[in-house]
Amino acid sequence: MSRFVAWNDLLLSEFFSAASENEDVWIRATRAELDSFGLHLGGAEGLIGAVRSGAPWLPSLPNCSVAARILVEQRRDRFRTRLYLDPGAFNPTYLGTFAPAYLPILALWVLAASDEQADGGFYTSVQRLLGKPFKNEAKVTEAMSGAWHDLEAWSSRECDGRFGSFHCRVLGKHRFVGIPRSQGLISRQDGRNLPKLFWDARLRPRQVLTDAMLASLFARGCESPFLTRPLRSAMAKPEYRPPLAALLRKLLGSWDGNRPKGSQAGTDQPINGPLTKEPVDAKTSVTLVLLPSQEVPNGWDVCWSFPAVVDALRCSLEIGGQRLPAVLHRASASFLTDVSKHHVRQSLAALSASASTQIEVLVQLDDDSAGTCCDQYRKELIRQTPRRILAWNSIDPRFGQQLIERDIPLYGVFYLICAPVDWARTDPWLRRERISFEPMKVSGLPSGWRMACIQRAERLTAEHRRYLADASEATDVPSARLQMVGGGRLLRGGARLFASYDLPAIEFEGPPEAFLDAPGLQLSEVPQRPAKEGQSGIRRFLVDLLDVKSRSFDIRLVAGSTELANIRLRVADPDGEGRGAARNFSLDPLGFPISTTAGLHGNRIGGAHQDSTNGVWHNEQMQEVRTTAAWPGESFAESGAAQFLDTLAARGSIFYGEARDQISRLSGGSNPISLLMDLRARGCLEIETDGKGHFARIHGVAPSLYGLPATQDGLPLFGVSGTLRLAQWTLLQANENFMVIAADPMPGHLPALRVAAIDGHSVQAECSSMGFLFALCPARDVALWAGTLRQAREAAESLGTETVSAELGHLHRLKADSARFVPVGEPRMSIDRECGAQLFRFDDPQATAMQLYVLGVRRADGTSRYSHVPDSRWGVWISQLAFAEMLKEKHGRDDAFPWPLHYDAGSRDLWVPARLRPPAVLERALALCSGNGPAIHFLSSAGDADGRAPVLDSYAGRVVGAISHVYREFVPGHWLRYSWVPKEIAQKVATLLGCALEPFASVSAVRGPETLNA
């Protein structure tokens, strides 16, 4: 796919999705936006390059306005060139809609209008970006106007708003330039901060804005320091107000109505005997949770909650040097700290201290998103306050009930917990105000702390709420609240969407007679905990899609004939669901996804039988192996991993989120990422990633038996790959012509089943009768076919950009001496002066709990190039090899370059640090040598011997070998051991990575038979 076509497809899906049905669409193609959602295509610089190269079926043209005019004409022309690529031909969402193919040109015009313009204004800016004349003359302006109006006609009239409606709104007096200028008025930062303006103006979501309200909003916005200077300036100019009014109406409609952090209603000012409280930092996201104690009557277990910012199963919170483990509660999209006695005492101490001081928290996330056993760290805060407000939270019946820290409810019961100094003020205040409350005799809180229940929140006045919340001013109390909680949030075209497999819950507060009206959705209420203090006024509903074709759903909270509140649920477009047969999908030599079967799929390349002329293992490559520990299970039907593969085989392909959740249910809470990585390494399935490298779909693979370079008791061994049904495992185990060996797996993983037989011909004959494919030695085929590190670097650089304007949240850089990611002090990327390449990681600005990887390269001319890396493993190895080369050239470290890859020729084991896990295709070649994924070992240093570092295996309790000193920072740490790897394959993999094989010294050569217990 050409860059121009790829950008057009991205812009269509970003701005014109079914989730935007009947909503206004704005082409927000500022530099920061392009560098955000289009980073994997090179960001703004990638778009400029795509427009320069043009649509592949068009000849070289004088300027982009001519191209736009031709593409407008071709859009519905039945006699257009057969080379024309209709967007619906490769994106079924737009099949038959005659979608436009000129969006990159329009996006470039918006970029030129929003960028810092050169002397001469807009037209000179376009000319500077493209390097071709672009003058303010009739034929140019008419082509511009024609393209914009054609987009309006397509979206609004031809599609009847099915993908949203674009309107030609003109900013100012310039009717041609005014349209692109109007698109970029509100930046991403403004989009995030405008809810503060709405809250401060006491607006409600989707409220009708009158002219008077808009005038007041503009006046308030001009004085709001949290908005960007360009937006404040635009709000003061009458000619900017019509397009701004339309934008504000859209943003108000998508706002959830919750009080934003930092809004005036939440600032901290002295109130009638003030609470001593520091300002709430934007990072105070660690909040209090109380769980009913299982051991003590009327007792509570104190816990802390933290939002799930990465897709991991667990994390830990370090508070005051003490580590608190936490596990993921997916229904609430948050982590909750452990409730063992020791850890509850630590949480209790933190609560006590928070009454007088703000507490720093170091959150360590067990990030195995790349299967590399890495950690990442984030600094967060527990806010200082001696009084906290809690209410019952019905997340999921499986997790029981919780009291969570939140705003004061509108109805029903809620609770106060107060430090002694605060209770001395709050108790008399409650009595003086005649607020009905019940002091509660409870245990589990810090010494002297008190808990009280207020049973009728609906009776509180605005002033009561102001005091209890310690707010600066009283705010109007709405009659109801309606919001979405949890779910997998995505950002598309400035609107919040949810993944169809990870929908939010709907939560509302309203009078007893209120109910939800949600056409197209099935809502199931989460049961509430019966409490003797009274019923919670907060009700929560789980959501399922009844109308699977719709992508936008209006949800209304109604009492009688009155609508109290409404919100819109937008669901991201699915990319189709396989039913019984896998869609066309495979991996190219670098492991990147391609939508054909020409690449690697399981253990086969191109879907055809491999060339058998040289495709056999020679005698000298065969290894007699010992019997491995047998799997104690009797049937694969007992294995959660095998059950998941059975589902995948029946459906062909499954969304990643759905697969992740099913694995969690079937495998007793083991890490789904770890299992999927292992199954992919073994060729049991394929993982499709999107353009940013995020897991998108899991694909099934045809079952196959294949030759291994190993024998057992003189019989050749054969591995099993592919996506097997449960019945097919039974067929293998019951075959009398096979001796079947199932090795004991890691917890939650699939047992490695191997077949011993007389020879390959007999196995191939049995495969035909059982419906299996057969391959002679796919490990060698894959190793010889795989791409190199140099090719991966060239592929990344080809779509690079000199700068990245996207907001880089939680920016980390790879520290190459240890392959660990460490925080970067400034929110911008900067390549190390000595090292020629460096990998960076930061939060995906468009997807909650997702991250992006960017490779920074310093070229020979001194310029920098930043390139998105869809497979982070290639990025790690590129960064690592650049570091190694620098060590040799500038510091004389001949042992660092070529980088050593440790291989034990005697046992045929290849050892690699888990943080340097090989890229997917190379790992496939290694795993196909043994029919199993890598074994994980925890190695630690055992001193020094002859210039090498002996290492202890904490699992085996003995010295297992010695490693080069370049790995000094990789111990202690997890290492991967790939077994039964012939030297030919190990050497080939090392060459592809730019490494050199070095011995993993034997135990006797290093230390003798010493063990940890010696």
TAWOGI-V958840 format. One line per field, one symbol per residue. burial: 1 if it has 16 or more other ideal C-beta (glycine too) atoms within 10 Angstrom, else 0. A space follows every 10 residues. Layout:
burial: ???
This chain:
burial: 0011111111 1111111111 1011111111 1111111111 1111111111 1001101100 0011101111 1101100000 0001111000 1011001111 1111111111 1111100000 0111111011 0001000001 1011001101 1111110010 1111111011 1001011111 1111111101 1011111111 1011111010 0011001100 1001011000 1101100001 1011111101 1111101011 0011110100 0000101001 0001111111 1110000001 1111111111 1111111010 0001010111 1111111100 0011011111 1111100110 1011111111 1111011101 1111111111 1111110000 1111110111 1111111110 0110111001 0000101001 0101110011 1111101001 0001111111 1100100011 1111111111 1111111111 1111111111 1001010100 1010010000 1011111111 1110100001 1110101100 0001111111 1110100100 0110111111 1110001011 1111101001 0000001000 1110100100 1000010011 1111111110 1111111111 0111011001 1111111111 1111111111 1111111111 1111111111 1100011111 1111110110 1100100100 1110100111 1111111001 0011011000 0111111111 1110111010 0110111011 1001111101 1111110111 1001000010 1100111111 1111111111 1111111100 0001111111 1111111111 1111111000 0000111111 1111001111 1111111111 1111111111 1111001110 0100000111 1110000111 1111011001 1011111111 1101111111 1111101111 1110011000 0000
